[in-house]
Amino acid sequence: MIIALDKYADLKAKATDYAKTCKDVIVNNREYIADYVLGTALGGGKERVSDNAYRQILAHHGIPCGFASKLEKLGLGSTTLMNTISDISKEIPDTPRMIRYTTDKDGNPIARAFLSNSYERLDNMEVIEAIEDSKLGDFGLTMKSANITDDYLQMSFVSEKLTESVTVGDELQFGVSIHNSEVGLSSFRIVPFVYRLVCSNGMVAASSDGLGVYRRFHIGKKQELGELLPACEVATEERRLSPKVIREKVAELLSQDKIEKIMAQIKEKAEQIIDAPTIQIVANLRKEIVLTDKEADLIASHIDESDVAGPTSVYSVMNAVTKAAHTAKDYDRNIELQQLGWRILHNTSAKTYERPVKIAA
């Protein structure tokens, strides 16, 4: 489910429709693996397993995803691997696991997540309603973009009132980005968001940069075996996502001292000139972040055709990466590239890109 959205009503409708296809069950690990291995893997199973749940099954049983990929490349994939999981599952503690299900268009179950039985569910519907009730418009914030996929909920807000300039004609707007995952891929978090007006680039802050970001981990009380009620029906007032807390954290992230701190970092990177050709810059960049060949070529062209005045700086590289987000394969990768831009801002210097590298002739 990949749909770009810009209104709360659209978000709520999509989240509600998706929730109707979902259910959660606490199962016995060994019994579940036996059913999955002897059923699905050998052609007689009752359900499919999503890529995310498959990776989580591997991780829980200590099997590296790279090893699984290698087996598949050698033509030893499904049956060999599932038999391996079956054997390993007999050796680990027989723990309860939470299986989060959805269904396909024909009503067939698909396991979308394989999680701890103490995983605390905070579903997208509750997040959307809490954000709406938080009335972020009081801070001058408007929704810049939003999206729901099978793995993530992402929402970005900016304010025209919170504008700063890097140089004349290069203005930035500040806001917040809100993230959640129903399938164990991230905590709920609210982080700073910076939007560059000259090229519509967004940059999403990391969760550990000392900016007071808000995180809520999906950790709760242990659940017993059996089917669970929907998360929204069991949430206590104490556990529910609080609009009041959200407002407090947003106000903190949009405070003048936080914005000044971010601007100081950006201006510092704008002054750090890189004494190296583009091909060397991109080769070193790929040591820092994971990029496809197509993304690397695109970033190189953005560096060569930069709209940042003057010679190539760390700020130029950062903007080349976030500009590449415009042509990302999907919304999740778009957000990843925006986050990688922040990583460049926070963790690298001109020397990072000037390191000698071997470049093929």
HELIX and SHEET records of a PDB file:
HELIX    1   1 TYR A    8  ALA A   19  1                                  12    
HELIX    2   2 ASN A   29  ASP A   35  1                                   7    
HELIX    3   3 TYR A   36  THR A   40  3                                   5    
HELIX    4   4 ASP A   51  HIS A   60  1                                  10    
HELIX    5   5 CYS A   65  LYS A   73  1                                   9    
HELIX    6   6 SER A   78  SER A   89  1                                  12    
HELIX    7   7 ASN A  124  ASP A  133  1                                  10    
HELIX    8   8 LEU A  136  PHE A  139  5                                   4    
HELIX    9   9 ALA A  231  VAL A  234  1                                   4    
HELIX   10  10 PRO A  243  LEU A  253  1                                  11    
HELIX   11  11 GLN A  256  GLU A  271  1                                  16    
HELIX   12  12 THR A  278  GLU A  288  1                                  11    
HELIX   13  13 ASP A  293  ASP A  304  1                                  12    
HELIX   14  14 VAL A  314  ALA A  324  1                                  11    
HELIX   15  15 ALA A  325  THR A  327  5                                   3    
HELIX   16  16 TYR A  331  ASN A  347  1                                  17    
HELIX   17  17 ALA A  350  GLU A  354  1                                   5    
SHEET    1   A 6 ILE A   3  LEU A   5  0                                        
SHEET    2   A 6 LEU A 141  ILE A 148 -1                                        
SHEET    3   A 6 LEU A 153  THR A 167 -1                                        
SHEET    4   A 6 ASP A 170  ASN A 180 -1                                        
SHEET    5   A 6 PHE A 188  ARG A 196 -1                                        
SHEET    6   A 6 ASN A 201  VAL A 204 -1                                        
SHEET    1   B 6 ILE A   3  LEU A   5  0                                        
SHEET    2   B 6 LEU A 141  ILE A 148 -1                                        
SHEET    3   B 6 LEU A 153  THR A 167 -1                                        
SHEET    4   B 6 ASP A 170  ASN A 180 -1                                        
SHEET    5   B 6 PHE A 188  ARG A 196 -1                                        
SHEET    6   B 6 TYR A 214  ARG A 216 -1                                        
SHEET    1   C 5 ARG A  48  VAL A  49  0                                        
SHEET    2   C 5 PRO A 109  SER A 116  1                                        
SHEET    3   C 5 PRO A  96  THR A 103 -1                                        
SHEET    4   C 5 LYS A  23  ASN A  28 -1                                        
SHEET    5   C 5 GLY A 226  GLU A 227 -1                                        
END                                                                             
